[in-house]
Amino acid sequence: MFPKRDCEGFHRRDFLQIGSAGLLGLTLPQLLRSEARAAEDRKKARAKGVILVWLAGGPATIDMWDNKPDAPDGIRGEFKSIDTKVPGVQFSEHLPKMAGVADKITVVRSLAHTIPSHGPGTVFMTTGNKPTAALQYPSLGSLCAKLLSVEKGVPPYVSFQDLRNGTAGGAGYLGAAYNPFGVEGGGGGGKNGAPPNMRVRGITLPQGFTLEELEKRDKLLAGFDKGFKELDEKGNLVEGLDAFHKQALDILRSDRTKKAFDLAQEKPAVREGYGNNAFGQGVLAARRLIEAGVRFVTISTGGWDTHAQNFNNLKTKLLPNLDTTLSALIADLDNRGLLDSTIVLCAGEFGRTPKINKNTGRDHWARSMACVLAGGGFRRGYVHGSTDASGTAPATEPCTPDDIAATIFTQLGIDPHLELQTPTGRPVQLFREGKAIEKLVA
């Protein structure tokens, strides 16, 4: 007899595991215990913020962090393996700088899922939940914006580029108030080595427009909004936009975010160390935003969908840029004493096929992939799990995107099984199937 499931794949027994409290409501003593436990979790937090370095398109991690030098032709690829600072651990020859900081990172080689499609794979990796038509899950950044406080005048969640799927980086059922603040501008350095001009979209005043003028218009707008609210029965969208608007005004009145984008405050050697291009300077700005108190920063770099000329694209463009920028970020955070309190996650939506295709490329493959974690209490100089001889599937310590998400939130002091509510009152766990991986934590 087949077990009965609902439209999202819940077994009847899942109700017993989750308990009736989320459905029927907590009693006052239960609620108080829950709040006390959440407060205690916050005290145990190892990390304060997260930088997500997103490799859009699905990187060929078999040619990066999990090389197979002993595999047969047609699988092992063109790259040699080099030793890292961790005895017995090797990376691709085109990641020499990352090999030099391998003693500061964790590489998860046994990550896998079953969605070899860009949009849904991106959603799974960036929300920690399998995508479903029944519910739009919030991104990890939006969850941080909801659950972690920030000082007034600081955006909780900043995103440099939209992720491949338009909804993957958004707030989902949490509503507009928890969407990311988007960044405009970027690019390499300007004339004479000047840093790029970056600003937060929607919260930068037009030239010649003062805060005093803004205050007058804001009062006028508030009068209009009051009338519109009375016409809106639910008010969920309006309330969310109001909260987002208030945050934007607070940020405009503060100069902390503006200073974070002023890369001229950095020494030229530091700026050059990150790479004088849009990606490198954006990652440097991400570090400065974390220093300013931002909780979650996403920065994406594309081109990793290497169906053709995989090895040429990796060695000439993709890996050199990533090697320079990611290693600089990790070393810089460590030198500043920020790595212990900042989680760095470098990942894409899936890996690529062990078998090389006729176009010297690799195709979509979600059954085996790798990601890099650093800081925030994650182990240093550690490789978690392994794949089989051909890199087809995990051989030891298999884990999934929701496990990674649950571990990150545990390090942030947030219970990965905490329940939030949709606007209609439906209780939803942060990561329904994810479990924190204790071996990843120092």
Secondary structure, DSSP 8 states (H G I E B T S, - for coil): ----B-TT--BHHHHHHH-SHHHH---HHHHHHHHHHHHHHHHT---SEEEEEEETT---GGGTTS--TTS-TTTS-S--EEE-SSTT-EEETT-HHHHHTGGGEEEEEEE--S--SHHHHHHHHHHSS--BTTB----HHHHHHHHS---TT--SEEESS--SSTTTTS-GGG-GGGS-EEEEE--S--GGG----EEETTSS--TT--HHHHHHHHHHHHHHHHHHHHH-SS-HHHHHHHHHHHHHHHHHH-SHHHHHT-GGGS-HHHHHHH-SSHHHHHHHHHHHHHHHT-SEEEEEE-----SSSHHHHIIIIIHHHHHHHHHHHHHHHHHTT-GGGEEEEEE-S-EE-SS--TTS---EE-SSEEEEEESTTB-SSEEE-EE-TTSSSEEES-B-HHHHHHHHHHHTT--TT-EEE-TT--EEESSSS----GGGB-
